[in-house]
Amino acid sequence: MASPFHILPDGVAISSAPTPLPGGHPRPEWLKVRFFSGENYQDLKRILRGLDLHTVCESARCPNQGECWEHRTATFMILGNICTRACGFCAVPSGRPQGPPDEEEPERVAEAVWRMGLRYAVVTSVNRDDQPDGGATIFARTVAAIRRSVPGCKVEVLIPDLRGDWDALRVVVEARPDVLNHNLETVPRLYRQVRAGAVYERSLELLRRAGGLAPDMPVKTGMMLGLGETREEVLGAMADIRGHGATILTLGQYLQPTREHLPVARFVHPEEFAEYKHEGEEMGFRHVEAGPLVRSSYHAFEQEQSARS
């Protein structure tokens, strides 16, 4: 049987056939993904395994994992790998975390950043609604540990909503991340089925308060498209986001990770993503990253640079 991949000299494998969705429908041509398995990819895998660290790249089955790892970029996922919520779109395992957060995890993340030679690190987490501060203290300690270990390395945090605990948000912001990201994920009409336990207005308020606590810090958010939202709903959410002070926006195609997750309602064409990018720039966003394979941490370094220019 012929291999479904064509191996290039640099270790990159390109799918030679359309990739089927869990429902059996092929993805359109513009959603083909390049699979990487070169030396950098394998080195990062060894580092992460050796330090017992998780990445959202793996846990959320990100389509860009191979590309990012081959370019020595990874998004660290702290506070364990069990999420206390069960969102309809997310492949991260959900349930009851076994025990409190690992107090030594921030130092291990910092060591990984040093060993990987990163100049820009992205740190996210599962939801930890079992913790009084939602994990904010561990976020702050991770930022501080990276700064000690790799002076000059910029740090972006992608945080949960912290259940609207604004004191916890202050703990994270006072650690001085270079970018604070919190994803809205979808339009308000779809919140109940897409984001279990989340509130659209609460997430908007988090963006507003983060910007108020640190006016010079870029505030970022992102949404997935293709879950059944209308163009008017997308533009309305974008206007809400901009009105609450966010300056970086990411828009990408939702991809159903398993049959148990929400189905894809439609595939958004790249030209439509380009239109949303234009509309976002007209609204005043400093940077809009929009495309079928865009995820919140994709090209994060360039996004931060653009937002500050």
PELINFEN-V508285 format. One record per pair of residues at least 24 apart in sequence whose C-alpha atoms are under 8 Angstrom apart, sorted by the first residue. I is the first residue (numbers start at 1). J is the second residue. If there is no record, write none. Layout:
# PELINFEN-V508285
I/J ; I/J
This chain:
# PELINFEN-V508285
10/38 ; 11/36 ; 11/37 ; 11/38 ; 12/36 ; 12/37 ; 12/38 ; 13/37 ; 21/256 ; 22/256 ; 22/257 ; 22/258 ; 22/259 ; 23/259 ; 28/267 ; 30/270 ; 30/292 ; 31/292 ; 31/293 ; 33/63 ; 33/64 ; 34/66 ; 34/67 ; 35/66 ; 35/67 ; 36/66 ; 36/67 ; 36/70 ; 37/66 ; 37/70 ; 38/70 ; 39/70 ; 40/69 ; 40/70 ; 40/71 ; 40/72 ; 41/66 ; 41/69 ; 41/70 ; 41/71 ; 41/72 ; 44/69 ; 44/72 ; 44/116 ; 47/112 ; 47/115 ; 47/116 ; 48/112 ; 51/108 ; 51/112 ; 53/77 ; 53/78 ; 53/105 ; 53/108 ; 53/109 ; 54/78 ; 54/80 ; 54/81 ; 56/92 ; 56/124 ; 56/125 ; 59/91 ; 59/92 ; 59/93 ; 60/90 ; 60/91 ; 60/92 ; 61/91 ; 61/257 ; 62/295 ; 63/293 ; 64/293 ; 64/298 ; 68/298 ; 72/116 ; 72/118 ; 73/118 ; 73/121 ; 74/121 ; 74/122 ; 75/121 ; 75/122 ; 75/123 ; 75/124 ; 75/297 ; 76/109 ; 76/122 ; 76/123 ; 76/124 ; 76/125 ; 77/123 ; 77/124 ; 77/125 ; 77/126 ; 78/105 ; 78/123 ; 78/124 ; 78/125 ; 78/126 ; 78/139 ; 79/105 ; 79/125 ; 79/126 ; 79/128 ; 79/135 ; 79/138 ; 80/125 ; 80/126 ; 81/126 ; 82/126 ; 83/126 ; 83/127 ; 83/128 ; 84/126 ; 84/127 ; 84/128 ; 84/129 ; 84/130 ; 85/127 ; 85/196 ; 85/197 ; 86/195 ; 86/196 ; 87/193 ; 87/194 ; 87/195 ; 87/196 ; 88/193 ; 88/194 ; 88/195 ; 88/196 ; 88/261 ; 88/262 ; 89/194 ; 89/195 ; 89/254 ; 89/256 ; 89/257 ; 89/261 ; 89/262 ; 90/257 ; 90/261 ; 91/257 ; 91/258 ; 91/261 ; 92/126 ; 100/131 ; 101/135 ; 101/138 ; 103/138 ; 105/142 ; 106/138 ; 106/139 ; 106/141 ; 106/142 ; 106/143 ; 106/145 ; 106/146 ; 107/142 ; 107/145 ; 107/146 ; 109/142 ; 109/146 ; 110/142 ; 110/145 ; 110/146 ; 110/149 ; 110/150 ; 111/146 ; 111/149 ; 113/146 ; 113/150 ; 114/149 ; 114/150 ; 118/153 ; 119/152 ; 119/153 ; 119/154 ; 120/153 ; 120/154 ; 120/155 ; 120/156 ; 120/301 ; 121/153 ; 121/154 ; 121/155 ; 121/156 ; 122/155 ; 122/156 ; 122/157 ; 122/158 ; 122/297 ; 122/300 ; 123/155 ; 123/156 ; 123/157 ; 123/158 ; 124/157 ; 124/158 ; 124/159 ; 125/158 ; 125/159 ; 125/160 ; 126/160 ; 127/160 ; 127/162 ; 129/162 ; 129/163 ; 133/162 ; 133/165 ; 133/168 ; 134/162 ; 134/163 ; 134/168 ; 135/162 ; 136/162 ; 136/168 ; 136/169 ; 136/171 ; 136/172 ; 137/168 ; 137/171 ; 137/172 ; 139/172 ; 140/171 ; 140/172 ; 140/173 ; 140/174 ; 140/175 ; 141/175 ; 143/175 ; 143/176 ; 143/177 ; 144/175 ; 154/178 ; 155/179 ; 156/180 ; 156/181 ; 157/181 ; 158/182 ; 158/183 ; 161/198 ; 161/202 ; 161/203 ; 161/206 ; 163/198 ; 164/202 ; 164/203 ; 164/206 ; 166/206 ; 166/209 ; 169/206 ; 169/210 ; 170/210 ; 170/213 ; 173/210 ; 173/213 ; 173/214 ; 177/217 ; 178/217 ; 178/218 ; 179/217 ; 179/218 ; 179/219 ; 179/220 ; 179/304 ; 180/210 ; 180/217 ; 180/218 ; 180/219 ; 180/220 ; 181/219 ; 181/220 ; 181/221 ; 182/206 ; 182/207 ; 182/220 ; 182/221 ; 182/222 ; 183/220 ; 183/221 ; 183/222 ; 183/223 ; 183/296 ; 184/221 ; 184/222 ; 184/223 ; 185/222 ; 185/223 ; 185/224 ; 186/223 ; 186/224 ; 186/225 ; 186/229 ; 187/229 ; 187/233 ; 187/234 ; 187/237 ; 188/237 ; 190/229 ; 194/262 ; 204/240 ; 204/241 ; 204/244 ; 205/244 ; 207/241 ; 207/244 ; 207/245 ; 207/246 ; 208/244 ; 208/245 ; 208/246 ; 211/245 ; 211/246 ; 218/246 ; 218/247 ; 218/248 ; 218/304 ; 218/307 ; 218/308 ; 219/245 ; 219/246 ; 219/247 ; 219/248 ; 220/246 ; 220/247 ; 220/248 ; 220/249 ; 221/246 ; 221/248 ; 221/249 ; 221/250 ; 221/296 ; 222/249 ; 222/250 ; 222/251 ; 222/295 ; 222/296 ; 223/250 ; 223/251 ; 223/252 ; 224/251 ; 224/252 ; 224/253 ; 224/254 ; 225/251 ; 225/252 ; 225/253 ; 225/254 ; 225/268 ; 226/253 ; 226/254 ; 226/264 ; 226/265 ; 226/266 ; 226/267 ; 226/268 ; 227/254 ; 227/262 ; 227/263 ; 227/264 ; 227/265 ; 227/266 ; 228/264 ; 228/265 ; 228/266 ; 235/276 ; 235/279 ; 238/280 ; 239/283 ; 242/283 ; 242/284 ; 242/285 ; 246/285 ; 247/284 ; 247/285 ; 247/286 ; 247/287 ; 247/307 ; 248/285 ; 248/286 ; 248/287 ; 248/288 ; 248/303 ; 248/307 ; 249/280 ; 249/285 ; 249/287 ; 249/288 ; 249/289 ; 250/288 ; 250/289 ; 250/290 ; 250/294 ; 250/295 ; 250/296 ; 251/288 ; 251/289 ; 251/290 ; 251/291 ; 251/292 ; 251/294 ; 251/295 ; 251/296 ; 252/290 ; 252/291 ; 252/292 ; 252/293 ; 252/294 ; 252/295 ; 253/291 ; 253/292 ; 253/293 ; 253/294 ; 268/292
